[in-house]
Structures are given as C-alpha cells and as structure tokens.
Amino acid sequence: MFTSSRFLRSIFFCLAASAFSPLYAQSGDGRVQGIVRDPSGAVVQHAPVDIRSVERGTNSIVSTDMHGLFVVPSLPIGEYVIEVDAPGFAKWQGHMTLRVNQTAEVDPRLALGSDTQQITVGGDVTPLVNTENQTVGSTLDKTRIEELPENGRSISNLAILTTPGLVSASTGISANGAAVSAFEFVQDGAVLANEDYGGSADKLPDPDSIGEIKVESGNSSAKFNRPATGIITTKAGTNHFHGSLYETARNNSFGIAKARQDTFVKAPELIRNEFGASLGGPIRIPRLYNGVDKSFFFVAFAGVELRQQKSFLSNVPTDAERGGDFSGLTTANGQLYTIYDPDTTVASASCAGTANNMASPACRTPFANNTIPMSRISPLAQSVYQILPHATLPNVNPLVASNWVAGTPNNDSERSLTARVDQRFSAQDNAFFRYTHGRGTTDALGSSNYGPPATDLSANVTFTKIKTETGSISWNHIFSQRFFMETLLSDAYESDVISTGPNPNVDYSTKFGLPTTGALGFPNIYGIGFMPYGLGRNDNSRENSQNTAVLDENLTFVKGNHIFQFGGRYRHERVWILPDRNPTPSQVNFSSLGTGLLDPTTISTGGYTAVGNTGYANPSFFLGDAQYYQVTDLPSWYHFRQQEVAFYFQDDWKATPKLTLNLGLRLEMHPSLHEAQNLFGGYDFTNNAIITGPSLSTLYAQGRTSPAIIANYTGLGAKFESSSDAGLPPSMVNGNFHDFDPRVGFAYQLFSGKQETVVRGGYGIYSYGPPTRNFYAETRLNPPYQATFQQSYTAAAQAPDGNPNYMLRSAQTVIAGQNSSNVINLNSPNSVTAGSFGVSGLDKNYPDTFVHQWNVTIEHSLPLNSVVRATYLGTHGQNLEQYWEYNDAPSSYTWYANTGLPLPTGPNAGVLTRPFSTLPYGYIENQRKTGYSNNESFQLQYQRLHKNGYGYQIFYTLSNDFRNGGNGWRDSFVEPTSYFLKGTVPTDLDAQNRYVNYMRDLTIPQHEIRWNWLVDLPFGSGKHYLGGAHGLVNALVGGWKLGSTGHVLSQRFQPSTSYYQPTTLNLYKKRKVQDCTSGTCFNDYLWFNGYLDANKINVANGYTNVPGTYSAYNGPLIRTPADGGSKADPNYAYYDTNSIVVPLSNGTSVRTTYSPGYSPTQKLSIQGPFNWTMDASAFKELALKRGVVLRFNADFFNVLNEQGLTNPSSSTGLISLRTSYNTPRQFQLTGRIIW
C-alpha cells in the first residue's frame, strides 16, 4: 500500500522539523585525547600535537592547554600517527588504531633534547584498557567481521558472538536481561529499529560494507537514550583504491551432516550462494578533480540466494484414519477413544457407554469397529486431505509421537547496496553521506505450533517481503581547539509484508464452502487432530511500513580538565500498519464433542460434558461436524506518529591524573503516540462503555463500521462513546515530557604504565517510549474496529434450549463444505452473544519505560597486547507493560469450588460467571505500566586485540534474570481475585501480581561461555618458519590462517503447570531409556522423574531401563495403576486426567477438570542440558601480483557435528533423541579477490 519515501524527501522533512536532539548522534567517529608531560611528570603547555590518518593522509593539529590537555574529536576509525613536537624536547611519535565511538587516552611523555631528535614510542600506543568512562561494551573490528566463521552473515549474530550479556531474542537482541526495545542498532547515526515490535530492523546492513561495530551494552553516557546500543560504522574510502570480489557456496552435495530428526539417505536440498563486490578510494576525475587527501568514496553490493529443505517433526492422521478407520486411536497407556455417530442421537432409558447404562436424553451408537464409512467424509475433509501430507512413519501412533518427518521450505533471496562519500572541506570542516538500499524475500515454515506445510504451500508457510532504505548526512565543524560540533541528519525506511502461501489473493474460504466476508487468503482450520492447531495462517499475515527521521546535534567544549558535551535530538517516527489478520477472516474449529457421548451425570449441574475417552477431533473433522464457524471483519490501516525530543549535558572531568568522573543528565520528552485519524479505542470504566476514538457518526461516514454491526452489540447492552465523551485526549494516553535521566560514573587508574589496572563503575537511568505494537496489539480487537460473528454449536447462548454443548446432544445438521457457507448471518442478533467479545484499553497515565543500570568493572592489561576484565552489572527495568484483566471468568472447577453453584445456563451464560456479570462483555482489560524486571550478571573476559597475526577473546557470563511483565499480551496477567481458587493466592492485587508473575526469565541463559580467535600460521615468506621460502614452496606453505568461534550455554525449563501434586524432584539427566509406547521404539534420556504411566514402566511396549527407585515428581490427579486398571473401575475413563468430582451446595456433585488458576510449579525452573558448538575456518591466501590477493576459505559450521540436547518434556521428563538442539554440520567454500 505504501511505497518507500525517498531519502531526499525525508531530508526535507527533517530540516522542516528544525529541532535539536541528543541520543547518540553517533556517526561512529572516535576521539583522541591526552595530557602531555615532561620527564618529571609536569604538564607541557602549548605543545603542538599532530594526528595524521595513515590511510587518508589527512591530519589534525591542535596544541595543549594550560593543563597539558589536548582533544581531537570526530576522527573516523582507522590507523593514526601521533606526533608531539614541543620546543626544548625531542620529538615524540607513536601510532595507534582508533576504534568506533572510542575515546582513546594517549598521554605522551616527552624527553629533553633538541627538536631534531625523535623518539618512536615502542610502536603501538593504542589503549588496551578504558581509563575514561564507566561504559561496558565490546568492539568488533574489521578483521573479525571479515574472517570469523559465522553462519548466515548476520551483524546481530556477530555482535552476540563478541559481546558479553547479549542474547538473541524473537525480534532482536536482549542486553543484560532488558527488553529487546532497550537495544538499538545505529548505522552512521541512522536508527535501525523495528518501530512496530521494538528491537532491531528486520534487515540489517551486509557485513561486507561494515568497518567496525561497537556495542555499548551498559552504562552509556548521557549522549545515549537506550541502555544498550550497537554503533555501526560503514567502511569508507582511503587514498588508495581498495576492493574485493567474492562468491560463497554451500551445497547439499558436500559437507552436510545429519541432525537427529533427519531421516534422509541423500541430504535434502541446500543450495546457498553469497556474492558481492566492493570498491573504495579517492575521488578522481581526470584533468578535472583530484580528491586525494580530501574526497573519498566507497560502494558495496551483496546478495544471498538460499534454497533449503529443513527437517521438521509433526503429527498427522494416519492413512487408515484418513480412510475413516479409527481403530488405532489409542493413548500412550493403551486406552481407546471410542467414537460415536452423531446421526444416531436419540433419547434412551439405558444408554450404553455411560456409567451403569444410565438414562440419557442424547444417547449415541458407536461406529462399528471405530470406523466411519468413507461415504460420510465431508467435502472440507476431502479438500484438506488433498493438500495435507501423509504420515512418513506409518507405524508410529500420532497420539503418542510424531509420525511425520520431512523437509520444509526455508528459502531466502536478498540484495543490498551501500554507497558512502566522505569530504574534507578544510582543517575545520568535514562531512560524509551514506545511503543503503536492501530488499529480501523469504518463504519458510511459519510457527511450528501448527503443523506441516500444505503440499501446495498454500497453508502453514509464511512468505515475507522486506525493503529498506537508510541514509545519513554528517557535518563536523571545529570552531576552535576547544569547541567542536557534530550535526547529523538521518532517515531509515522499512517495509514488511507477511503473508501465507504463494497465493494470498485466492478466496480459499469460498473454495472450501466456508462462510466468509469476502476476504482473501487461506482460512484457519483448527482441530484437524494430532497437529497442534491445524492448517492456516500460522504466522499472522500483516503489513507495515515505517520511516524514522532523526536530527542530532552534538557539541563539545573543552575547559581546563573538563570536556563538556551537550546537544539535542529530534526523532520523528511514522508507522503505517495493517494489523495482524488474526483472527483470520474465516475460520472453523472441530472438537471431540461431535463424536463424543453425553455424560448424563453432568446435566443437573449445567455442565453437559462428554464421557471420558469418547470422541476425538479428527473423526469430527472427518464428518465435517464443526464446533463453530466464525467470520471476522478486521481493522484497516493504522497511521501512527511518534516523536522524541531530548537534550543532554555530559561532563567528563579529569579530576586527578588517575581519576576521571563522568557526570551527565538527559531530558527525554515523548509526546504521546497517536493515530493520524484517532482510530484508536479503549474502555471507560466509569460509564462501562467502549471508547471508539471518533464518534460513531464519524466512523459511519468513513465506512469503518455500520449501524447494523453496532446494533449487534448494543442489542446486548454494550455502549459506545467517543474519546471526548470519556474525557480523554484523542491519543487516549498522556504524553511524557519530564523524563530526567541522570548518569554518573568514574574511572580510576590503580596502576599505570605498560600493565595498567583500572577500576570503573557507574549508575544511570534510561527512558524510552514503547514500541508501537504495545498500543494496538489488543485494542485492534475492540468492536467496532474488529467485528467477529460466530455460529457456535457449544455456546449456550446459541443453543435452542439455552444449555451448552448442543452438538453433543443433537444430530449433525451442518456438514463442513457442503451446507456450511451460509451458517452465519451478519445481520442476525444471534451472531454476537454475550461474553463473546471483549474490550481492551490503555491506562491514560502511560509512562515511558525506565531502565536503571549500574556496574563495577576491573580491567588489567597483560603482556601480548591482551587485557582481562571482570564486570558486575545490574539492570532494573520499571514501567513494563502488563495486562490487568478485570472480567476474566474462572475455570469451571474454580466456579464450583468457590460458589458451590452449578454453571449458569441460558443466553447470558457467557457473562454470568464473570466479575461484571451484568455487562455484555467478555474480557475487560487495561494495559498498565506496572511491570518490572531485575537482572544481575557477572562477566569475566580475556581478550587479545588482533595484532601481529593473531587475536582471541573468551568470556563467561553468569546471569540471573527475573521479570514481571514486559512481554506484551503473552504472560504476566493480573487476574481478578475470583479467577483463583480461594486461598490459593493473595487477595491484594499487587501482592498477587508479584506472587503469581515474578519469576525467572527462561529465555536468558544462566551460564554462557563464548570464544573466538584468528591466527595466521607462522609458515612461509617472512614468517617464523620457512621464512626464506619463495615460489612454489611459499605458495604451498605460506598464507594459511585459521579461525574459530564457539559457545557453551545452559538451559532451564519449567515443569508442567498442569499437574498439582509435586513431590521430590530427582534429576537423572542422561539416563538412557527406550520409549516404545507409540508402537515404535525410540531412544530417550530420562532427565528428571516426570510422569510415566505406571503400567508402562519397564515393560516391552512401554519405557525400559527406568530406575527401580523411580517415583513421579508430579502427575495427574487420577493416574493409571501399575496393572493398567479395569473398566470396572469408575475412574477408568478418567485415567491420566485431572478429573475431579466437586460437591455443590444443592446436594449434587459435578465432575470437572481440576484447574485452580495457579499451579505450585508455575514459578519453578529446573536446570536443563548444557549445549555447546564450535565453528571453524581455514584460509589460504595467494598473492597474484603486487597488492592483489586471492583468498580461499573453508567454513565448517558446527565443525564437530555436536547435536546437543533440547530441554526435556515438561510432563514426562524425557529428552527425545529424535531431535537436535544444534543445526548439523554444514560446510561452505568462499573465493575472494582482494586488492
């Protein structure tokens, strides 16, 4: 819908904004500073200091002040020579490498002598330790970017490989336990963020275009608003022409190992090609312009093509079941699900299959031999089975284990182009311009929660198209030797289109005979059976485009021992969103009720549930007997706008020669995010009304809804009002204009000299606005923006007799695909029922997210150009989002136990168990910023900077991360007291919130070790061994390099929260057992004493080699006895369930499922397996001619083919040896010409 806004248009927009900004006008330039002293240690005033770029020939000349201090700002990364030539002293010279965003402290000590003498200081004076500030981070240099083995050419992955405290998260990077929105990448000042979800942009620049990356993972200065930032500096041209041309190939015909889930004889398809070229140098136009020493260019192109099939395990109906034969429909303990014919539903005085053959108003006859005639298969089932893959393991019972394993698509096509021009106008002015274009398309298996992809890829496969355009313009000006300025203008555009299948514009709903609003795309078909969900859009189809324009102004002023930095930022975000097509415009769901048998004992209590082990979803699907049909009118595009205005002041004070203090303050101002037409809703608790934003008359005029749709809701008692009626601003929330963020730090040199020891530390507060998705993720579901209409055969409100589960008590009248297309009438009042719709809103006082950070770091430089560093770092997040649920209904069990009453029936049954039982709404929720998180980590690191042919890094991170909130709508809900069984949780909601929700974040590894290294082998011409070799001998033995990366990390897992009787936990870890319960034996590890059926322990068709002392840690309330039980046992049909009989106050009893709202294992986490892997590379360089090198390298990912272990099943405690944690070994070859 939206095309890319051109860069020049964005530049005009930013200039028109005409505001200042701070954050990190980070172009990535560094700074060199120091104090010049004489042999006695006294400062040398007015000493000229010349800093010259080795690669560009440009130089900066300053002189020391009265304190001997010199400062040279805004220097591009690279190699520099520093000279101090003061009268009466010998000339001092040193050279250093300046890193991205580095403040390099170089303190020349002059010797007495004539100025014709020269001292060359032991070569490299690059600082090894940070003596200037409190910031924690890591720098990824050009050599490691180019040469470390890294699977997939990802900047994010490279940053994680080399920075302690960083872990990969679903939408980006988490730094030290903070949310992904707390970390942003910045390329030459342009923000590379996903403004929708938060976190990193979906497509980051190609590594071949990058010079260096610095990750500030903790306690950044007041120049930054995020607690963690990845600062990316693009490569730039120099005085000499340099470039490269490369091709990388991976192919399934060589070097591919198997994962455990792979069953192939011939490796599945894997064809990956990476290719690109780059060129940089001075800008020269013959006879017109010579840009040596002043004008430079760099351009890089890169592409990726991937065609791959990845093995995937799932559960599908067997061929017998596709043919109607359900005689093998048995559980792990051998119990058969008996399926009943809904067309035989009649009243009976003696109903076989019920307890004691009770009388029943809806008795059914089971299908003979549990087999349905093929003449009864529904048209929908026929259509689905044409595209649903067949089982590949026909002897495996899909109720017990996966019976389908095959390759699923994982394809990718990417292109990127980067161009940069640098210009030095004078000794006082320099500038650069950088532009990057990228695009990519992928198609891959979507969420694994659904099942295998359709054979024609129409369902369960996600197609994604991404387009990015980013650019930066920077101008640096030196007013004087003490006053400097950096101005940076940037823009970043991104567009994402996510759809299901290659043909999202096909009307599949009409094709399948399902009800529809006319929307295109594949419907969701739930309850096919065995598969977790079914077929459909398993990764929500959606679209978004975003444009982030930033104007930064950074000023530096040097006064005595103080370096003052101050400035401001204006950031303007425009985000266009077509929200998730979820629920899908058309969906159908099947359950066991269609083929189940009514339990007459549940009638008197209003339950109307089935006899245990009767009915199953897949036979119901076969018959086309749906639980419900649903259509949804979904919201259209949102046009969000958000702004940031910020100012900062930072004083880096050299209090003593050994002590530097860092004192800063940042003011963040965030006007509230708003939708351009105020199409944004909420809930008014005072008037119990749905807030629509604009008035209904305005929405009618815009075609957003209609009086007929509104009548469906108001007829039930719902009320609607505008934001002004509710006394709220059009944005629904208030802005935040007074976020003051102090930053304090210190760096103290305990010991100086060749081996320095520094103690650093600091504290800071960081605040930032929430991602856009926080605002609409749930509110998009509010009527009238989303209107859902359903024909349910289980809802009491739509049943002829007002009782639930009517389909369990009646004959089948609708066959899916045959007469189902018109079952929903959008104008019928019954298409919306009380409790079938909810409403979500935001707290009008919606503060920004705050992160408090503190650290203490000790680092010590060692011989061999190395350093050891120990860091204690703490992070506290506050104002994290949480959903407060005010009207959620308790489980049936909790209702019975708390009230002693039967479940309500009738048209209002959907609301009568809720706290606001007189209102027509289902859930009523309010997103509030009440969540918090805490992380404490210890980081120990040893690193040698790459020099003289080798470098290495190894670090260990211990992290304990706990949180309550911050994960959107996925967890950490605050429920009403009535939601829980009485006495289970505290009644005070704040106390309940911490008791129920504050727990360890299992996505953050507790223990992690990472390493990387590169080494040039010491053989060949000029090397230690065979240094005199030349010709063929040197070509064979010289030019070899090796490199490697690797990591070890721990896992933790939560045991099943569906069991409520924990006892003693025993960790067996790698106890080898065999699981033969599916009909085929598989090797497993019994990690802990999870629940195994007692009649299956150490028997031929069960689990063998289980310890003799085994006793289940936890399990269902009714467990299978060791002898397998007897059908004479009243509980036989309820083995391995939490079925429980609850007495009611009227003297009757009801059987239901035990579900008190809280589990005793809910906050428990258990140590899982440790996993490790290692990648390796071998390089060979051949000099083709002077300055031209041909390099071959072979990369081995997971070189030792370490399979790893997934976490165990939370219920059984078994680790399947059918699946691998790590990707199996892959091998790729690269050829690269460098000049």
QUIVENDA-V929925 format. One record per backbone hydrogen bond with DSSP energy under -0.5 kcal/mol. CO is the residue of the C=O (numbers start at 1). NH is the residue of the N-H. Records with the same first field share a line. If there is no record, write none. Layout:
CO = NH + NH
This chain:
6 = 10
7 = 11
8 = 12
9 = 13
10 = 14
11 = 15
12 = 16
13 = 17
14 = 18
21 = 553 + 568 + 569
24 = 26
25 = 27
26 = 189
28 = 101
30 = 75
31 = 104
32 = 72
33 = 106
34 = 70
36 = 44
37 = 110
38 = 41
42 = 38
43 = 45
44 = 47
47 = 64
48 = 85
49 = 51 + 62
50 = 52 + 83
51 = 60
52 = 81
53 = 57
55 = 239
58 = 53
60 = 51 + 62
62 = 49
64 = 46
65 = 68
68 = 36
69 = 65
70 = 34
72 = 32
75 = 30
78 = 98
79 = 54 + 55
80 = 96
81 = 52
82 = 94
83 = 50
84 = 92
86 = 89
88 = 113
91 = 119
92 = 84
93 = 121
94 = 82
95 = 125
96 = 80 + 98
97 = 99
98 = 78
99 = 102
102 = 31 + 104
103 = 105
104 = 33 + 106
106 = 108
108 = 37 + 110
111 = 90
114 = 117
117 = 91
118 = 120
119 = 93 + 121
120 = 122
122 = 124
123 = 95
129 = 131
136 = 217 + 218
138 = 215
139 = 141
140 = 213
141 = 145
142 = 146
143 = 147
144 = 148
150 = 152 + 153
154 = 158
155 = 159
156 = 160
157 = 161
158 = 162
159 = 163
160 = 163
163 = 166
165 = 176
167 = 174
169 = 172
171 = 200
172 = 169
173 = 175
174 = 167 + 176
175 = 178
179 = 182
180 = 183
182 = 228
184 = 230
185 = 192
186 = 188 + 232
187 = 190
190 = 187
191 = 193
192 = 185 + 201
193 = 195
194 = 198
195 = 772
196 = 773
199 = 194
206 = 209
207 = 210
209 = 235
212 = 233
213 = 140 + 215
214 = 216 + 231
215 = 138 + 217
216 = 229
218 = 136
221 = 224
228 = 184
229 = 216 + 231
230 = 186 + 232
231 = 214
232 = 188 + 234
233 = 211 + 212
240 = 238
242 = 280
243 = 1235
244 = 278
245 = 1233
246 = 276
247 = 1231
248 = 274
249 = 1229
250 = 272
251 = 254
255 = 257
259 = 262
269 = 309
270 = 252
271 = 307
272 = 250
273 = 305
274 = 248
275 = 303
276 = 246
277 = 301
278 = 244
279 = 299
280 = 242
281 = 297
282 = 284
283 = 291
284 = 286
285 = 288 + 289
289 = 285 + 291
291 = 294 + 295
294 = 424
295 = 283
296 = 422
297 = 281
298 = 420
299 = 279
300 = 418
301 = 277
302 = 416
303 = 275
304 = 414
305 = 273
306 = 412
307 = 271
308 = 410
310 = 408
312 = 406
314 = 403 + 404
318 = 322
319 = 323
320 = 325
321 = 324
324 = 326 + 372
326 = 329
328 = 330
329 = 337
331 = 334
335 = 331
336 = 338
338 = 615
339 = 367
340 = 342
341 = 344 + 365
342 = 345
346 = 363
348 = 360
350 = 352
351 = 354
354 = 357
355 = 358
358 = 351
360 = 348
362 = 598
363 = 346
365 = 341
367 = 370
368 = 371
370 = 326
373 = 376
374 = 377
378 = 382
379 = 383
380 = 384
381 = 385
382 = 386
383 = 387
384 = 387 + 388
387 = 389 + 455
393 = 396
396 = 398
397 = 400 + 401
403 = 392 + 393
404 = 314
406 = 312
408 = 310
409 = 445
411 = 443
412 = 306
413 = 441
414 = 304
415 = 439
416 = 302
417 = 437
418 = 300
419 = 435
420 = 298
421 = 433
422 = 296
423 = 425 + 431
428 = 478
429 = 425 + 426
430 = 476
431 = 423
432 = 474
433 = 421
434 = 472
435 = 419
436 = 470
437 = 417
438 = 468
439 = 415
440 = 466
441 = 413
442 = 464
443 = 411
444 = 462
447 = 450
450 = 533
454 = 457
459 = 454
460 = 446
461 = 501
462 = 444
463 = 499
464 = 442
465 = 497
466 = 440
467 = 495
468 = 438
469 = 493
470 = 436
471 = 491
472 = 434
473 = 489
474 = 432
475 = 487
476 = 430
477 = 479 + 485
480 = 483
482 = 558
483 = 479 + 480
484 = 556
485 = 477
486 = 554
487 = 475
488 = 552
489 = 473
490 = 550
491 = 471
492 = 548
493 = 469
494 = 546
495 = 467
496 = 544
497 = 465
498 = 542
499 = 463 + 501
503 = 506
506 = 508 + 521
507 = 511
508 = 512
509 = 513 + 514
510 = 513
513 = 817
521 = 508 + 509
523 = 525
524 = 526 + 588
525 = 535
526 = 590
529 = 531
533 = 527 + 528
535 = 525
536 = 460 + 538
538 = 447
541 = 581
542 = 498
543 = 578
544 = 496
545 = 576
546 = 494
547 = 549 + 574
548 = 492
549 = 572
550 = 490
551 = 570
552 = 488
553 = 568
554 = 486
555 = 566
556 = 484
557 = 559 + 564
559 = 562
561 = 654
562 = 559 + 564
563 = 652
564 = 557
565 = 650
566 = 555
567 = 648
568 = 21 + 553
569 = 21 + 646
570 = 551
571 = 644
572 = 549
573 = 642
574 = 547
575 = 577 + 640
576 = 545
577 = 579 + 638
578 = 543
580 = 582
585 = 632
586 = 524
587 = 630
588 = 526
589 = 627 + 628
591 = 594
592 = 595
593 = 596
595 = 340
597 = 611
598 = 600
599 = 602
600 = 603
602 = 607 + 608
603 = 606
605 = 903
609 = 599
611 = 614
613 = 338
616 = 620
617 = 621
618 = 622
619 = 623
620 = 624 + 625
622 = 378
624 = 626 + 816
627 = 793
628 = 589
629 = 791
630 = 587
631 = 789
632 = 634
633 = 787
636 = 579
638 = 577
639 = 676
640 = 575
641 = 674
642 = 573
644 = 571
645 = 669
646 = 569
647 = 667
648 = 567
649 = 665
650 = 565 + 652
651 = 653 + 663
652 = 563 + 654
653 = 655 + 661
658 = 660 + 749
659 = 655 + 656
660 = 747
661 = 653 + 663
662 = 745
663 = 651
664 = 743
665 = 649
666 = 668 + 741
667 = 647
668 = 739
669 = 645
670 = 736
671 = 643
674 = 641
675 = 678
678 = 680
682 = 691
683 = 685
684 = 688 + 689
689 = 684
690 = 692 + 721
691 = 682
692 = 694
693 = 723
695 = 699
696 = 700
697 = 701
698 = 702
699 = 703 + 704 + 705
700 = 703
706 = 710
707 = 711
708 = 712
709 = 712 + 713
710 = 713 + 714
711 = 715
713 = 716 + 718
714 = 717
719 = 690
721 = 692
722 = 726
723 = 728
724 = 727
729 = 732
735 = 737
736 = 670
738 = 740
739 = 668 + 741
740 = 742
741 = 666
742 = 765
743 = 664
744 = 763
745 = 662
746 = 761
747 = 660
748 = 750 + 759
751 = 757
754 = 756
756 = 861
757 = 750 + 751
758 = 760 + 859
759 = 748
760 = 857
761 = 746
762 = 855
763 = 744
764 = 853
766 = 851
768 = 849
771 = 774
772 = 775 + 776
773 = 777
776 = 780
778 = 781
779 = 782
782 = 785 + 786
786 = 788
787 = 633
789 = 631
790 = 792
791 = 629
793 = 807
794 = 805
795 = 798
796 = 799
799 = 802
802 = 906
805 = 808
806 = 809
814 = 816
815 = 818 + 819
816 = 380
820 = 823
823 = 825
824 = 826
825 = 828
828 = 831
829 = 832
831 = 790
833 = 836
837 = 922
838 = 783
839 = 925
841 = 927
844 = 734 + 846
845 = 847
849 = 768
850 = 878
851 = 766
852 = 876
853 = 764
854 = 874
855 = 762
856 = 872
857 = 760
858 = 870
859 = 758
860 = 868
862 = 866
863 = 866
865 = 945
866 = 862
867 = 943
868 = 860
869 = 941
870 = 858
871 = 873 + 939
872 = 856
873 = 937
874 = 854
875 = 935
876 = 852
877 = 933
878 = 850
880 = 931
881 = 966
882 = 884 + 928
883 = 885 + 974
884 = 886 + 926
891 = 895
892 = 896
893 = 897
894 = 898
895 = 899 + 900 + 901
896 = 900
900 = 1145
906 = 909
908 = 911 + 912
911 = 914
913 = 890
915 = 917
916 = 919
920 = 835
923 = 839
924 = 886 + 887
925 = 841
926 = 884 + 928
927 = 843
928 = 882 + 930
931 = 879 + 880
932 = 964
933 = 877
934 = 962
935 = 875
936 = 960
937 = 873
938 = 958
939 = 871
940 = 956
941 = 869
942 = 954
943 = 867
944 = 952
947 = 950
949 = 1016
950 = 947
951 = 1014
952 = 944
953 = 1012
954 = 942
955 = 1010
956 = 940
957 = 959 + 1008
958 = 938
959 = 961
960 = 936
961 = 1001
962 = 934
963 = 999
964 = 932
967 = 970
973 = 975
974 = 885
976 = 979
977 = 980
981 = 984
988 = 992
989 = 993
990 = 994
991 = 995
992 = 996
993 = 997
994 = 998
997 = 999
999 = 963
1000 = 1002
1001 = 1004
1003 = 1005
1006 = 959
1007 = 1050
1008 = 957
1009 = 1048
1010 = 955
1011 = 1046
1012 = 953
1013 = 1044
1014 = 951
1015 = 1017 + 1042
1017 = 1019
1018 = 1025
1019 = 1039
1020 = 1023
1025 = 1020
1026 = 1029
1027 = 1022
1030 = 1033 + 1034
1031 = 1035
1032 = 1036
1033 = 1037
1034 = 1038
1039 = 1181
1040 = 1017
1041 = 1179
1042 = 1015
1043 = 1177
1044 = 1013
1045 = 1175
1046 = 1011
1047 = 1173
1048 = 1009
1049 = 1171
1051 = 1168
1053 = 1055 + 1166
1066 = 1068 + 1089
1069 = 1071
1070 = 1072
1071 = 1086
1073 = 1084
1074 = 1076 + 1104
1075 = 1082
1076 = 1079
1078 = 397
1080 = 1078
1082 = 1075
1083 = 1217
1084 = 1073
1085 = 1087 + 1215
1086 = 1071
1087 = 1068 + 1069
1088 = 1090
1089 = 1113
1090 = 1092
1093 = 1096
1094 = 1097
1096 = 1098 + 1099 + 1103
1099 = 1102
1102 = 1076 + 1104
1103 = 1098
1104 = 1074
1107 = 1110
1113 = 1063
1115 = 1060
1117 = 1119
1118 = 1136 + 1137
1120 = 1094
1121 = 1124
1126 = 1129
1129 = 1132
1131 = 1134
1132 = 1135
1134 = 1137
1137 = 1118
1138 = 1154
1140 = 1142 + 1152
1142 = 1150
1144 = 1147
1148 = 1144
1150 = 1142
1152 = 1140 + 1154
1155 = 894
1156 = 981
1159 = 1162
1161 = 1164
1166 = 1053
1171 = 1049
1173 = 1047
1174 = 1199
1175 = 1045
1176 = 1196
1177 = 1043
1178 = 1194
1179 = 1041
1180 = 1192
1182 = 1184 + 1190
1185 = 1188
1188 = 1184 + 1185
1189 = 1191 + 1234
1190 = 1182
1191 = 1232
1192 = 1180
1193 = 1230
1194 = 1178
1195 = 1197 + 1228
1196 = 1176 + 1199
1197 = 1226
1198 = 1201
1201 = 1203
1203 = 1221 + 1222
1209 = 1213
1210 = 1056
1211 = 1091
1212 = 1090
1213 = 1087 + 1088
1214 = 1209 + 1216
1215 = 1085
1216 = 1219
1225 = 257
1226 = 1197
1227 = 251
1228 = 1195
1229 = 249
1230 = 1193
1231 = 247
1232 = 1191 + 1234
1233 = 245
1234 = 1189
